C-alpha cells in the first residue's frame, strides 16, 4: 500500500510539469552537445593546465578505453567526446 502511495504521489507531482515538445528536445540536445564540445576543446587546449584539467583529460581517455565494455551512455559519451576532439584538432 505504501508503495502504491509513492507512485501515485510521484505521478501527481510530475503531472504539473509540461512535457518537452520534439522541437524543444532537439534544441536542448544541441545546446548540450555544443557545451560538451566546448568543454572538450577547452580540456585539450594546451594552454589549459592544472591538475583538475589533467584529471578530466585522464577520465576522458579512460572512458574512451572502457567504452567497449560499457554499452549505452558511457559509449555515447565517449563517441561525443571523440567527435568533439576530432573537430577541435
SEKOL-730985 format. One record per residue (C-alpha): residue in three letters; x, y, z. Coordinates in nm, 4 decimals. Layout:
N
- ALA:X:Y:Z
...
This chain:
89
- UNK:0.0000:0.0000:0.0000
- UNK:0.2835:0.2372:0.0845
- UNK:0.4488:0.1599:-0.2491
- UNK:0.1321:0.2492:-0.4390
- UNK:0.1049:0.5742:-0.2481
- UNK:0.4560:0.6716:-0.3542
- UNK:0.3815:0.6013:-0.7181
- UNK:0.0570:0.7992:-0.7046
- UNK:0.2359:1.0873:-0.5359
- UNK:0.5124:1.0802:-0.7971
- UNK:0.2691:1.0690:-1.0897
- UNK:0.0651:1.3516:-0.9433
- UNK:0.3775:1.5611:-0.8886
- UNK:0.5190:1.5139:-1.2395
- UNK:0.1821:1.5923:-1.3973
- UNK:0.2433:1.9566:-1.3010
- UNK:0.5365:1.9794:-1.5425
- UNK:0.4792:2.0096:-1.9167
- UNK:0.6387:1.7542:-2.1457
- UNK:0.9070:1.8672:-2.3856
- UNK:0.7990:1.9243:-2.7412
- UNK:1.0087:1.7470:-3.0048
- UNK:1.1444:2.0854:-3.1129
- UNK:1.2448:2.1814:-2.7581
- UNK:1.4057:1.8418:-2.7036
- UNK:1.6180:1.8905:-3.0171
- UNK:1.7089:2.2434:-2.9077
- UNK:1.8200:2.1221:-2.5649
- UNK:2.0165:1.8336:-2.7165
- UNK:2.2009:2.0756:-2.9468
- UNK:2.2798:2.3047:-2.6533
- UNK:2.4149:2.0128:-2.4500
- UNK:2.6232:1.8840:-2.7407
- UNK:2.7664:2.2318:-2.8048
- UNK:2.8606:2.2624:-2.4379
- UNK:3.0242:1.9201:-2.4422
- UNK:3.2292:2.0129:-2.7479
- UNK:3.3383:2.3415:-2.5912
- UNK:3.4368:2.1666:-2.2688
- UNK:3.6357:1.9001:-2.4501
- UNK:3.8070:2.1630:-2.6650
- UNK:3.8978:2.3567:-2.3515
- UNK:4.0309:2.0466:-2.1778
- UNK:4.2514:1.9544:-2.4732
- UNK:4.3795:2.3073:-2.5235
- UNK:4.7478:2.3051:-2.4385
- UNK:4.7146:2.6473:-2.2787
- UNK:4.4808:2.4984:-2.0195
- UNK:4.6837:2.3484:-1.7424
- UNK:4.6342:2.2392:-1.3876
- UNK:4.5715:1.9132:-1.2124
- UNK:4.1931:1.9474:-1.2396
- UNK:4.2046:1.9588:-1.6197
- UNK:4.4650:1.6834:-1.6235
- UNK:4.2248:1.4681:-1.4210
- UNK:3.9445:1.5411:-1.6676
- UNK:4.1696:1.4536:-1.9603
- UNK:4.2587:1.1249:-1.7957
- UNK:3.8910:1.0496:-1.7306
- UNK:3.8106:1.1085:-2.0991
- UNK:4.0862:0.8714:-2.2022
- UNK:3.9593:0.6139:-1.9534
- UNK:3.6035:0.6407:-2.0908
- UNK:3.7409:0.6018:-2.4410
- UNK:3.9154:0.2768:-2.3459
- UNK:3.6211:0.1437:-2.1427
- UNK:3.3525:0.2318:-2.3953
- UNK:3.3782:-0.1168:-2.5426
- UNK:3.2886:-0.2704:-2.2056
- UNK:3.0055:-0.0306:-2.1152
- UNK:2.7475:-0.0049:-2.3904
- UNK:2.4941:0.2710:-2.3663
- UNK:2.5530:0.6043:-2.2044
- UNK:2.9266:0.5799:-2.1497
- UNK:2.9748:0.4652:-2.5064
- UNK:2.7717:0.7589:-2.6336
- UNK:2.9675:0.9985:-2.4103
- UNK:3.2943:0.8616:-2.5446
- UNK:3.1740:0.8929:-2.9046
- UNK:3.0664:1.2529:-2.8490
- UNK:3.3941:1.3395:-2.6789
- UNK:3.5982:1.1809:-2.9576
- UNK:3.3957:1.3586:-3.2249
- UNK:3.4495:1.6892:-3.0476
- UNK:3.8215:1.6187:-3.0183
- UNK:3.8456:1.5462:-3.3904
- UNK:3.6656:1.8708:-3.4705
- UNK:3.8918:2.0655:-3.2343
- UNK:4.2072:1.9186:-3.3898
